[in-house]
């Protein structure tokens, strides 16, 4: 696959990546990869986040970036026909995206995603089957990336992260949910420029390279030792339990909901939702 020298800049934004990807689409409109999106043990928050994306929006993503071959939330086919399409895709070049942790207890029967020829298909089986054949595997969201809420104690379903059931590289795009730019930006990079530079936890450095604390709009208060005493105070919320120092995402500069706000700006401490020990290791989310 042709490489792009600009892509190796750590300062390149998702907007730049997608702009370059759009130009590549214009030049080579047929260059699209099949995409299988499996919703395992989770809340479907990441597919909802994807649909809320603006750069690009969901219509552009589905029409011009990928050929969506399977997604129980977005595809038109249902039942046996839908799963048959999933099976047909396995013989092609495709990317696998998994959201939600993978239930393993009782051979995965805590999470049934389909029925095919009288057999109940578990998310565990589907992830393993597709994961062995996919060109790339993305674990989108904290549950898929690290276990998250689905694997929180006492974890009755035996849920684990995607990489724990596959013996291969899994690119992690954590967040609860993942920002639509993190998802589409990573997919765009892979399709048009190859695998992005990853950190030691297999996360794209462009989105997870620097801690929230390092770019926080309240960092100057921390440096001067000035701390909020209650929610609503304008100072640094570190002593209220903010997990920004141990969480790596670009939330302070990217923001959410159409790039208009993020938790700190809304006087809420970061709860570390993209951190590998979320939620058990991040609780309590607010402390005095």
Buried (B, 14 or more C-beta within 10 A) or exposed (E): EEEBEEBEEEEBBBEBBBBBBBEBBEEEEEBBBBBBBBBBBBBBBBBEBBBBBEBBBBEBBBBBBBEBBBBBEEBEEEEEEBBBBBBEBBEEEBBBBBBBBBBBBEEBBBBBBBEBEEEEBBBBBBBBBBBEBBEBBBBBBBBBBBBBBBBBEEBEBBBBBBBBBBEEEBBBBBBBBBBBBBBBBBBBBBBBBEEBEBEEEBBBEBBBBBBBBEBBEBBEBBEEEEBBEEEEBEBBBBBBBBBBBBBBBBBBEBBBEEBEEBBBBEBBBBBBBBBBBBBEEBBEBBEE
